[in-house]
Amino acid sequence: MPILPSSSAKTTSALRANNFRDRRYLLFSVLAWVVMGLLVWKVMLPRFELFRSYQSELKKQQSDLSTLQSRIAFLDQFNTEEYQQLRAQIHSLLPSSKPFLISMYSLQKLADQTGVRFVGISVSPGLVSTDEASLNTQKRREEVSKLALEITLMGTAEQVQTYIGEMQKIAPVFDLEKIELGSGKSSKTSIGKTIEGVNTEKESSESGKVFLSKLTVSAFYMDTIPELTGDTLPILRAELNDFAKTLRSVKEIVNMNEILQALEASQSAGKENPFER
C-alpha cells in the first residue's frame, strides 16, 4: 500500500511555490522600474529639455516679430517729407564740414548791409590730418564742433554794435566770444561778451569815431548729420538736444525747443518710438 504525503508536506511545497512566484514577480517589477527609469533619463528628459528650449526660442521669435511689426507700423505713419525739411533746416544751421567759405560770405554780406568795412578775417583750423587727429575722429564724429574766426572791421561803435546784433541772426550759427575795439593807433580796449550784447558804455561816449574792431567768433558745425533711417531717429534727437545746450547763450537764432517738438511729433504722432527700446 503506497505512502501518501502528509498535509504538512503539501503545505510546505505550496508555500515554496508561492514564494518563488512572488520573488519572480518582484524581480520583474524591479526590472520594469529600472527600464522605465532608464527610458525617462535617456529619452524623455532630453526631449523635455529640447521642448523647453524650443518653447523659449518661440517666445523670443514672437517678441522679435512683435517689435518688427510695431516698427513697420511706426514707419508707415512717419512723415518723411516733414523730416527731410527739418533735417535741411538743421543742416543750414549746422554745416557738415568746417564752414569757412560760407562763414566768410555771410560775414562779408552782413558787413555790407550794416555799413561797416570788412577789413580781414583769419581762421584757426583746429585739428589737421595727424595721428592725433585720426585717433580723435571717432570720438568727435557725433559732436558739435567749432571753427574759430577772427574778424577785423572798421566802423563806428553803433555800426559795430548793429553788426554784432545781426550776426546772431544769420547762418551758420555764430557765437561771439571776444571783442576788441581800438581807434587809430591807440591801444586797444578789450570788452567781454555779455548775454544781452555788447557793453556800450565806452561806445556811447565815442559814438562818432571810427574804430578798428576785432571780433573773435566761433562758427558751429557737425561732422555728421544722420540720414533718414529708423536707427538714426533717436540719434538725431539726442544731437539736437546737445546742440541746444551748446547754443543756449546764442540769442535770436532759432527756437530749438520748437524743432525738438516738431521732430517728436513727426516721428511718433503721439505713439511710443519702437526704435528707442
C-alpha positions in Angstrom: 0.0 0.0 0.0 1.6 3.4 -1.1 2.5 6.0 1.5 0.7 9.3 0.9 2.4 12.6 1.8 1.3 14.2 4.9 -0.7 17.5 4.8 2.3 19.4 6.3 4.5 18.4 3.4 1.9 19.7 0.9 1.6 23.0 2.7 5.4 23.4 2.7 5.6 22.7 -1.1 2.8 25.2 -1.8 4.5 27.9 0.2 7.7 27.4 -1.6 6.0 27.7 -5.0 4.2 30.8 -3.9 7.4 32.4 -2.6 9.2 31.6 -5.9 6.3 33.1 -7.9 6.3 36.2 -5.7 10.0 36.7 -6.0 9.8 36.4 -9.7 7.0 39.0 -9.9 9.1 41.3 -7.6 12.1 40.8 -9.8 10.1 41.6 -12.9 8.7 44.7 -11.2 12.1 45.9 -10.2 13.4 45.3 -13.7 10.4 47.2 -15.2 11.0 50.2 -12.9 14.7 50.2 -13.8 14.0 50.1 -17.6 11.4 52.8 -17.1 13.9 55.0 -15.2 16.5 54.5 -18.0 13.9 55.4 -20.6 12.9 58.6 -18.8 16.6 59.5 -18.2 17.9 58.7 -21.7 14.8 59.6 -23.8 12.2 61.6 -22.1 14.4 64.1 -20.2 16.4 65.2 -23.3 13.2 65.6 -25.3 11.7 67.6 -22.5 14.7 69.9 -22.4 14.6 70.2 -26.1 10.9 71.1 -25.9 11.7 73.8 -23.3 14.4 75.3 -25.5 12.1 75.3 -28.5 9.4 77.0 -26.4 11.9 79.7 -25.2 13.1 80.3 -28.8 9.5 80.5 -29.9 8.7 83.2 -27.3 11.8 85.1 -28.4 10.8 84.9 -32.0 7.3 86.1 -31.2 8.8 89.0 -29.2 11.0 89.9 -32.2 8.1 89.7 -34.5 6.0 92.0 -32.4 8.9 94.5 -32.3 9.3 94.4 -36.1 5.5 94.8 -36.6 5.5 97.8 -34.3 8.5 99.3 -36.2 6.8 98.8 -39.5 3.6 100.4 -38.2 5.7 103.3 -36.9 7.5 103.8 -40.2 4.2 103.7 -42.0 3.0 106.7 -40.0 6.3 108.5 -40.3 6.2 111.9 -42.0 9.2 111.5 -44.3 8.7 114.9 -46.1 8.5 116.8 -42.9 11.6 115.0 -41.5 13.6 115.9 -44.6 12.5 119.5 -44.4 13.5 119.6 -40.7 16.9 118.0 -41.5 17.5 120.5 -44.2 16.8 123.4 -41.8 19.2 121.9 -39.2 21.8 121.3 -41.9 21.6 125.0 -42.9 22.4 125.9 -39.3 25.0 123.1 -38.7 27.1 122.5 -41.8 28.6 119.0 -42.1 32.2 120.4 -42.6 34.2 123.4 -41.4 32.2 126.3 -42.7 35.0 128.7 -43.6 33.8 129.8 -47.1 30.1 130.2 -46.1 31.1 132.0 -42.9 33.3 134.4 -44.8 30.5 135.1 -47.4 27.8 135.6 -44.7 30.0 137.9 -42.6 31.1 139.9 -45.6 27.5 140.3 -46.8 26.4 141.3 -43.3 29.2 144.0 -43.3 27.8 145.4 -46.5 24.3 145.5 -45.0 25.3 147.2 -41.8 27.7 149.8 -43.3 30.9 148.6 -41.6 34.0 147.9 -43.6 35.1 144.3 -43.7 38.9 144.6 -43.4 40.0 140.9 -43.0 39.4 137.5 -41.5 41.7 134.9 -40.0 40.8 131.3 -39.1 42.1 128.7 -36.6 41.9 125.4 -38.5 41.8 123.2 -35.4 42.9 119.6 -35.9 44.7 118.7 -39.1 45.5 115.4 -40.6 47.8 114.0 -38.0 47.9 110.7 -36.0 46.3 112.5 -33.0 43.5 113.8 -35.3 42.9 110.3 -36.6 42.6 109.0 -33.0 40.1 111.7 -32.2 37.9 111.2 -35.4 35.6 108.6 -33.9 35.2 110.5 -30.6 34.4 113.8 -32.4 32.2 112.2 -35.1 28.9 113.0 -33.5 29.9 116.1 -31.6 29.1 119.8 -32.3 32.4 121.4 -33.2 33.6 125.0 -33.5 35.6 126.8 -36.1 37.3 129.8 -34.5 37.4 133.0 -36.7 38.9 136.5 -36.0 37.2 139.3 -38.0 38.6 142.7 -38.4 36.1 145.5 -39.0 36.2 149.3 -39.4 33.2 151.4 -38.4 31.6 153.4 -35.7 30.6 151.9 -32.4 26.9 151.9 -33.4 27.7 150.2 -36.7 29.8 147.5 -34.9 27.1 147.0 -32.3 24.5 146.6 -35.1 26.8 144.2 -36.9 27.1 142.1 -33.7 23.4 142.0 -33.2 22.6 141.0 -36.8 25.4 138.4 -36.7 23.4 136.3 -34.3 20.6 136.0 -36.9 22.5 134.5 -39.8 23.6 131.0 -40.8 25.7 129.2 -40.0 25.4 129.7 -36.3 27.9 132.0 -34.7 28.8 132.6 -31.1 30.6 135.8 -30.1 33.5 135.2 -27.7 35.6 138.4 -27.6 35.5 142.0 -28.8 38.5 144.3 -29.1 37.9 148.0 -30.0 40.6 150.5 -30.9 40.9 154.0 -32.5 43.7 154.7 -35.0 47.0 153.7 -33.4 45.8 154.0 -29.8 45.9 151.0 -27.6 43.0 148.6 -27.9 40.5 148.1 -25.2 39.1 144.5 -24.6 35.4 144.3 -23.8 34.0 140.9 -22.7 30.8 139.5 -24.3 27.6 139.7 -22.3 24.4 137.7 -22.8 22.4 140.8 -23.9 25.0 142.1 -26.3 28.0 144.5 -26.2 28.9 146.6 -23.3 28.3 150.1 -24.9 29.5 152.4 -22.1 32.7 153.3 -23.9 30.9 153.3 -27.3 28.3 155.8 -26.3 30.9 158.4 -25.3 32.8 158.0 -28.6 29.9 157.2 -30.9 31.2 159.5 -33.7 34.7 157.9 -34.0 35.6 155.1 -36.4 37.1 152.1 -34.7 39.2 149.3 -35.9 37.5 146.4 -34.3 38.4 142.7 -33.9 35.8 140.2 -33.2 36.6 136.6 -32.2 33.7 134.3 -33.1 33.0 130.6 -33.4 31.1 129.0 -36.2 29.4 125.8 -35.3 29.3 122.6 -37.4 28.7 118.9 -37.0 30.8 116.3 -38.8 27.8 114.0 -39.4 24.1 114.6 -39.6 22.0 111.4 -39.6 20.3 110.2 -42.8 16.7 109.1 -42.6 16.8 105.6 -41.1 15.0 104.1 -38.2 18.1 103.6 -36.1 19.2 107.2 -36.5 16.0 108.9 -35.4 16.9 108.7 -31.7 20.5 109.8 -32.5 19.3 112.9 -34.3 17.1 113.9 -31.4 20.0 113.4 -28.9 22.3 115.5 -31.2 19.6 118.2 -31.3 19.4 118.3 -27.5 23.2 118.6 -27.2 23.1 121.3 -29.9 20.5 123.2 -28.0 22.6 123.0 -24.8 25.7 124.2 -26.6 23.9 127.2 -28.1 21.9 128.2 -25.1 23.9 131.5 -24.9 23.2 132.4 -28.6 20.2 134.7 -29.0 17.6 135.1 -31.7 18.8 132.2 -33.9 16.1 129.6 -33.8 13.8 128.1 -31.2 15.4 124.7 -30.7 12.5 123.6 -28.4 10.1 124.0 -31.4 12.4 122.0 -33.6 12.6 119.2 -31.0 8.8 119.2 -30.6 8.4 119.1 -34.4 10.8 116.2 -34.6 9.0 114.4 -31.8 5.6 114.9 -33.5 6.8 113.8 -36.9 8.4 110.7 -35.5 5.6 109.1 -33.5 2.4 111.0 -33.9 1.7 110.5 -30.2 2.9 106.9 -30.0 5.9 105.3 -28.5 9.0 105.2 -30.7 9.9 101.4 -31.0 13.4 102.2 -32.2 14.3 103.5 -28.7 13.6 100.3 -26.8 
